[in-house]
Amino acid sequence: MDFRIMALDDPLLSTLQHLIDATEHDADKPSNAPTRTYVRDAKAMAATPADVKEYPNSYVFIVDMPGLKSGDIKVQVEDDNVLLISGERKREEEKEGAKYVRMERRVGKFMRKFVLPENANTDAISAVCQDGVLTVTVEKMPPPEPKKPKTIEVKIA
């Protein structure tokens, strides 16, 4: 269609102009932008480094948790195979007359998720926090017994 023959007040032209304007205004907000919850969880996960070790009979997750009490830490299993370590580090209450000169230690929520392998026994998980280090041990299930061939007796008819 040739736009040169359309009048400026043509409904089709004004609709097209409206669509172009709407697209330009929404260009600042990408439609696939992450949600606020996703960003918060991503920051909480990035701020919680962990070591993972595999032993012959278990997996061990080691996370630094300085200054936290056991009530501030949660260890859970989600969806039968996701280990979730989370909690919150609270800011100390300021005492009268004291003020922060520098504040570098993180406060707020923290979280880490680990997808457990198929041989992890989610019914045998233990968690111990000692000297500011959380150690979560996930026992492995014993390997399945190899199937023995079934012998079928041959009868003579």
Protein Blocks (a to p, Z undefined) as FASTA:
>chain_A
ZZklpcfklmklmmmmmmmmmmmmmmmmcfkbccfklmmmmmmmmmmccdddddfkbccd
ddddehiafklpccddeehiaccdddddddddddehiacfbdfbdcddddddddddfklc
fklccdddeehiacdddddddddddddddddddddZZ
